[in-house]
């Protein structure tokens, strides 16, 4: 045999051997999952589209809407970036993997995929922990919250979540392999121990336990405050009456009482801190108590002009004193006016702010609960089935449920946060307005013909 022919035959043999190795080590084919994969592919496409669009809208809403550009929402954006990394980059690769039941990216691509997947999960867990800590400090230790979650503090905390996730799972680079049981790239079940066990305990068990403890403390604090309000309310009910605001006016939470959409006219938003004052500001927060809104100040000034003889409730005037002599007419004997004020009383304003704070705490707890429900079946199966006796389709299904965590958060923001819902609506309106104009132009052209 000629030397060139021998080299060609050797090359063909090596190529054939490498293809057989790929088929053997990078394949998750099983006759029991052939039909199931079509459901998984459809599920993966839905997660990819929903998660990419939703998380991208969250980032754009923060960048374009000053009403939600607060320090707390910076944490929300960091969580959205971690989910966007998974939905836009990793989820399409996973969907292709289930479609062919074979990894087609090679050993190096498998290692990179496994590293990015665990970094994304680590950033999500660390950000959820920071959200829980920030909500607790906001209701319990306001001064500590101001120091820890200041502008400089956030500039250190948020990049630290990505650096810590990369430093934690980067050393596992040599042990990232293809796992046919769940049809994905992950670290080897036994080769990375005990380091993988330590990471598993720290991130999932310690992290989730930390979130649960802080939300339990928040619930206890809010419940104690609610009980105190209920004990205090009967003594005030006989002397003070809550007056409904006039139609079309706005309360201190920025929500119109006339049934309209929430607006960004308040100094204090639903997160317990004011929005950015200018479009160019990143976030803004003044220490101390929240300032009254413009409507409250106007109504207070109107009452001061209507009853100048009440020095305890009037604002100090900055105009020069009048030189007109006082009137000598006899005092009026008509009963005092009982016209209700045009805005909500301060107590109603505080109640509204407390309701907004509780609503936001419920949203944060819902995000944590969804993360727990998405990962709990997969974690429980891995702990209960140490000898890997469960069917492969059960492992695949539990792994597929975890995909939901990356796309469900924007839906929670839209349902439970009026400001995000309004920003999403504005972004969608701007995105589809060219299509609407094109449709109207085509319809007018067809009508003219």
C-alpha positions in Angstrom: 0.0 0.0 0.0 1.3 3.4 -0.9 2.2 5.7 2.1 -0.4 8.3 1.0 -3.1 5.7 0.8 -2.1 4.3 4.2 -2.3 7.8 5.8 -5.8 8.4 4.2 -7.0 5.1 5.5 -5.6 5.9 9.0 -7.4 9.3 8.9 -10.7 7.6 7.9 -10.3 5.1 10.7 -9.6 7.8 13.3 -12.6 9.9 12.1 -14.8 6.8 12.3 -13.5 6.0 15.8 -14.1 9.6 16.9 -17.7 9.5 15.5 -18.3 6.3 17.4 -17.0 7.9 20.5 -19.3 10.9 20.1 -22.2 8.5 19.5 -21.3 6.6 22.6 -20.4 9.3 25.1 -22.4 12.2 23.8 -25.7 10.4 23.2 -28.7 10.2 25.5 -30.8 8.0 23.2 -33.3 5.7 24.8 -36.4 4.1 23.2 -38.5 5.3 26.2 -37.7 9.0 25.6 -38.0 9.1 21.8 -41.7 10.2 21.9 -41.2 12.3 25.0 -38.5 14.5 23.4 -41.1 16.2 21.1 -42.9 17.6 24.1 -39.5 18.7 25.6 -38.6 20.4 22.4 -41.9 22.3 22.3 -41.4 23.2 26.0 -37.9 24.4 25.4 -38.9 26.6 22.5 -41.6 28.2 24.7 -39.1 28.8 27.6 -36.6 30.3 25.1 -39.0 32.7 23.6 -40.8 33.7 26.8 -37.7 34.0 28.9 -35.7 35.9 26.4 -38.4 38.4 25.7 -39.5 38.8 29.3 -36.0 39.3 30.8 -34.9 41.5 27.9 -38.0 43.7 28.6 -37.1 43.8 32.3 -33.6 45.2 31.4 -35.0 47.7 28.9 -37.7 48.8 31.3 -35.1 49.6 33.9 -32.9 51.4 31.3 -35.7 53.5 29.8 -38.2 54.2 32.6 -37.0 56.5 35.4 -40.0 55.4 37.6 -38.5 52.0 38.3 -34.9 53.0 38.3 -34.4 52.3 42.0 -31.7 50.6 44.0 -33.9 47.6 44.7 -34.7 47.1 41.0 -30.9 47.0 40.3 -31.1 43.6 42.0 -34.0 42.6 39.8 -32.0 43.5 36.7 -29.1 41.4 37.9 -31.4 38.4 38.3 -32.9 39.1 34.9 -29.4 39.2 33.3 -28.6 35.7 34.8 -31.9 34.4 33.4 -31.3 36.1 30.1 -27.9 34.3 29.8 -29.6 31.0 30.2 -32.7 31.6 28.1 -31.0 33.3 25.1 -27.8 31.3 25.0 -28.1 28.0 26.8 -31.7 27.0 26.4 -31.6 26.9 22.6 -28.6 24.5 22.8 -30.5 22.3 25.3 -33.5 22.2 23.0 -31.3 21.1 20.0 -29.8 18.5 22.3 -33.2 17.0 23.1 -34.2 17.2 19.4 -31.3 15.0 18.3 -30.8 13.2 21.6 -27.1 13.8 21.1 -24.6 16.5 22.1 -23.1 18.0 18.9 -20.7 20.6 20.4 -17.7 18.5 21.3 -16.0 18.0 24.6 -14.8 21.7 24.9 -18.3 23.0 24.1 -19.7 20.7 26.7 -17.4 22.0 29.4 -18.2 25.6 28.5 -21.9 24.9 28.5 -21.7 23.2 32.0 -19.7 26.1 33.4 -22.1 28.8 32.1 -25.1 26.9 33.3 -23.9 26.6 36.9 -22.6 30.2 36.9 -26.1 31.4 35.9 -27.7 29.3 38.7 -25.2 30.6 41.2 -25.8 34.3 40.3 -29.6 33.7 40.6 -29.2 32.2 44.1 -26.9 34.9 45.3 -29.1 37.6 43.9 -32.2 36.1 45.5 -30.3 36.0 48.8 -29.4 39.7 48.4 -33.1 40.5 47.7 -34.2 38.8 50.8 -31.6 40.5 52.9 -32.4 43.9 51.5 -36.2 43.5 52.2 -35.4 42.5 55.8 -33.1 45.4 56.4 -35.5 47.8 54.9 -38.2 46.9 57.4 -36.0 46.2 60.4 -32.7 48.1 60.2 -33.0 51.0 57.8 -29.6 52.5 58.6 -27.8 49.3 57.7 -29.8 49.1 54.5 -28.7 52.6 53.6 -25.0 51.7 54.1 -25.0 48.3 52.6 -27.2 48.9 49.6 -25.9 52.3 48.7 -24.8 53.2 45.2 -21.2 52.2 46.0 -22.3 49.1 47.8 -24.3 47.9 44.8 -21.4 48.5 42.5 -19.4 46.1 44.6 -22.1 43.5 45.4 -23.5 42.9 41.9 -20.2 42.1 40.1 -19.2 40.0 43.2 -22.1 37.7 42.5 -20.7 36.9 39.0 -17.1 36.7 40.2 -18.1 34.4 43.1 -20.1 32.1 40.8 -17.2 31.9 38.3 -14.7 31.3 41.1 -16.9 28.6 42.6 -17.6 26.5 39.5 -14.5 27.4 37.5 -12.2 24.8 39.2 -14.6 22.1 38.0 -13.6 22.6 34.4 -11.8 19.3 34.0 -14.8 17.3 35.3 -17.6 18.8 33.2 -18.9 15.9 31.1 -22.0 14.9 29.2 -24.6 13.2 31.4 -26.9 11.0 29.4 -29.3 10.5 32.3 -30.5 14.1 32.1 -29.3 14.8 28.6 -27.2 17.8 29.4 -23.6 18.8 30.3 -22.8 18.8 34.0 -20.0 17.9 36.4 -19.3 14.2 36.9 -21.3 12.6 39.7 -18.3 11.3 41.6 -15.1 12.7 40.1 -15.6 16.2 41.6 -16.2 15.1 45.2 -16.0 16.3 47.9 -15.8 19.8 46.3 -19.1 19.4 44.4 -20.9 18.3 47.6 -19.7 21.4 49.4 -20.9 23.6 46.6 -24.2 21.8 46.5 -24.8 22.3 50.2 -23.6 25.9 50.3 -25.6 27.2 47.3 -28.8 25.2 47.3 -29.4 24.2 51.0 -27.6 27.1 52.8 -28.8 29.7 50.2 -32.4 28.5 50.2 -32.4 28.3 54.0 -31.1 31.8 54.3 -33.9 33.1 52.0 -36.5 31.3 54.0 -35.3 32.6 57.3 -35.2 36.2 56.2 -38.7 36.0 54.6 -40.0 34.4 57.8 -38.5 37.3 59.8 -40.1 39.8 57.4 -43.5 38.1 57.8 -43.1 38.2 61.6 -42.2 41.9 61.6 -45.1 42.8 59.3 -47.5 40.7 61.3 -46.5 42.4 64.6 -46.9 45.8 62.9 -50.4 44.8 61.7 -51.4 43.7 65.2 -50.2 47.0 66.6 -52.3 48.9 64.1 -55.4 46.8 64.8 -55.0 47.5 68.6 -54.6 51.2 67.9 -57.4 51.6 65.4 -60.5 51.4 67.7 -59.5 54.3 69.8 -59.1 56.5 66.7 -62.3 55.4 64.9 -64.7 57.4 67.1 -62.7 60.7 66.6 -61.4 60.5 63.1 -63.1 59.4 59.9 -61.3 58.4 56.8 -62.3 60.7 53.9 -62.3 59.3 50.4 -60.1 61.2 47.9 -61.8 63.2 45.2 -62.2 61.5 41.8 -59.2 61.9 39.7 -56.8 62.8 42.5 -53.7 60.8 43.3 -52.6 59.4 46.6 -49.0 59.2 47.9 -48.4 55.8 46.2 -48.8 57.4 42.8 -52.0 55.5 42.0 -55.0 57.5 40.8 -58.2 57.1 42.8 -60.3 57.6 39.7 -59.4 54.1 38.5 -56.7 55.1 36.0 -53.4 53.5 35.4 -50.6 54.1 38.0 -48.4 57.0 37.2 -45.0 58.1 38.4 -46.0 61.3 40.1 -45.1 60.4 43.6 -41.8 61.1 45.4 -41.9 57.6 46.9 -42.5 54.5 44.8 -43.8 51.1 45.8 -40.3 49.9 46.7 -40.2 52.3 49.7 -37.7 54.6 48.0 -38.1 57.4 45.4 -37.6 56.9 41.7 -34.8 58.6 39.8 -35.4 62.3 39.4 -33.9 62.5 36.0 -33.8 60.1 33.1 -30.0 60.1 33.2 -29.8 59.1 36.9 -29.1 55.5 37.7 -30.8 55.3 41.1 -31.7 57.7 43.8 -32.6 57.6 47.5 -32.7 60.2 50.2 -32.3 59.1 53.8 -34.9 59.8 56.3 -38.7 59.8 56.1 -40.6 60.0 52.8 -41.5 63.4 51.6 -45.1 64.4 51.0 -46.4 64.5 47.5 -47.3 67.6 45.5 -51.0 67.0 45.8 -50.7 66.8 49.6 -48.8 70.1 49.8 -51.3 71.8 47.5 -54.3 70.7 49.6 -52.5 71.7 52.8 -51.9 75.2 51.4 -55.5 75.4 50.3 -56.7 74.6 53.8 -54.3 77.2 55.2 -55.8 79.9 52.9 -59.3 78.9 53.8 -58.7 79.0 57.6 -56.0 81.5 58.4 -56.9 81.5 62.1 -55.6 78.0 62.7 -51.9 78.5 63.4 -51.4 74.8 64.3 -52.2 73.6 60.8 -51.1 76.4 58.5 -47.8 76.5 56.6 -45.6 79.5 57.2 -46.1 82.2 54.6 -43.2 83.6 52.6 -45.1 86.7 51.3 -44.7 90.1 53.0 -47.3 91.0 55.6 -50.3 92.9 54.4 -50.7 96.5 55.5 -54.6 96.5 55.2 -56.2 97.4 58.6 -58.1 94.5 60.1 -61.9 94.4 59.5 -64.2 95.6 62.2 -67.2 93.6 61.2 -68.7 91.4 63.8 -67.7 87.8 63.8 -69.9 85.4 61.9 -72.3 83.2 63.8 -72.6 80.6 61.0 -71.4 77.1 61.9 -67.9 76.2 60.8 -67.5 74.6 57.4 -67.3 70.8 57.3 -66.0 70.5 53.8 -63.7 67.5 53.6 -60.2 68.1 52.4 -59.3 67.3 48.8 -56.7 64.7 49.5 -56.2 61.7 51.8 -55.2 62.3 55.4 -51.7 61.5 56.5 -52.8 58.3 58.2 -54.4 57.1 55.0 -51.2 58.0 53.2 -49.1 55.9 55.6 -51.5 53.0 55.2 -51.2 53.2 51.4 -47.4 53.2 51.7 -47.5 50.2 54.0 -49.8 48.3 51.6 -47.3 49.0 48.7 -44.4 47.7 50.8 -46.3 44.5 51.7 -47.2 44.0 48.1 -43.6 44.2 47.1 -42.5 41.8 49.8 -45.1 39.4 48.5 -43.7 39.7 45.0 -40.2 38.9 46.3 -41.4 36.0 48.3 -43.3 34.7 45.2 -40.0 34.8 43.2 -38.2 32.8 45.9 -41.1 30.3 46.1 -41.1 29.8 42.3 -37.3 29.1 42.4 -37.8 26.6 45.2 -40.7 24.8 43.5 -38.7 24.6 40.2 -35.6 23.0 41.7 -37.1 21.0 44.6 -38.2 17.9 42.5 -34.8 17.6 40.9 -32.9 18.0 44.2 -35.2 15.6 46.0 -34.8 13.0 43.2 -30.9 13.2 43.3 -30.9 12.9 47.1 -33.4 10.0 47.2 -32.0 8.0 44.3 -28.3 7.7 45.2 -27.9 4.4 43.2 -29.6 5.9 40.1 -32.4 3.3 39.8 -35.2 5.7 38.7 -36.1 5.7 35.1 -34.4 8.1 32.8 -37.6 9.9 31.7 -38.2 10.8 35.4 -34.8 12.4 35.6 -35.4 14.3 32.4 -38.8 15.6 33.5 -37.5 16.9 36.8 -34.6 18.6 35.0 -37.0 20.1 32.5 -39.1 21.6 35.3 -36.0 23.7 36.4 -36.2 25.5 33.0 -39.3 27.3 34.2 -37.4 29.3 36.7 -35.6 31.3 34.1 -38.8 32.6 32.4 -41.4 33.0 35.1 -39.9 36.0 36.9 -41.0 38.7 34.4 -44.5 37.3 34.5 -44.5 37.7 38.3 -43.3 41.3 37.9 -46.1 42.1 35.4 -48.8 40.6 37.6 -47.6 41.9 41.1 -45.9 45.2 40.3 -48.0 48.0 38.6 -44.9 49.9 37.6 -43.3 47.0 35.7 -46.6 46.2 34.2 -47.0 49.8 32.9 -43.4 49.8 31.5 -43.9 46.4 29.8 -47.1 47.8 28.2 -45.2 50.9 27.0 -42.4 48.8 25.5 -44.8 46.4 23.7 -46.7 49.4 22.3 -43.6 50.9 20.9 -42.4 47.6 19.5 -45.7 46.8 17.7 -46.5 50.3 16.5 -44.6 49.9 13.2 -46.6 46.7 12.5 -49.8 48.6 13.3 -48.9 51.4 10.9 -48.0 48.9 8.2 -51.3 47.0 8.7 -53.3 50.3 8.4 -51.4 51.3 5.3 -52.1 47.9 3.6 -55.8 48.1 4.6 -56.2 51.6 3.3 -54.5 50.6 0.0 -56.7 47.6 -0.4 -59.8 49.7 0.3 -58.7 52.3 -2.3 -58.2 49.6 -4.9 
